[in-house]
């Protein structure tokens, strides 16, 4: 279940980008969605879930 302070989004990406994300996620032993969240947090310099 999603917490009230969170939201879910859908995006359409190319298969090539998806393949790249899958490979990196597998290497890091995490899900693709978690990897994308970490990429976004790094881009916006977010240290925690606030």
Buried (B, 14 or more C-beta within 10 A) or exposed (E): EEEEEEEEEEEEEEEEEEEEBEEEBEEEEEEBEEBBBBEEEEEEEEEEEE
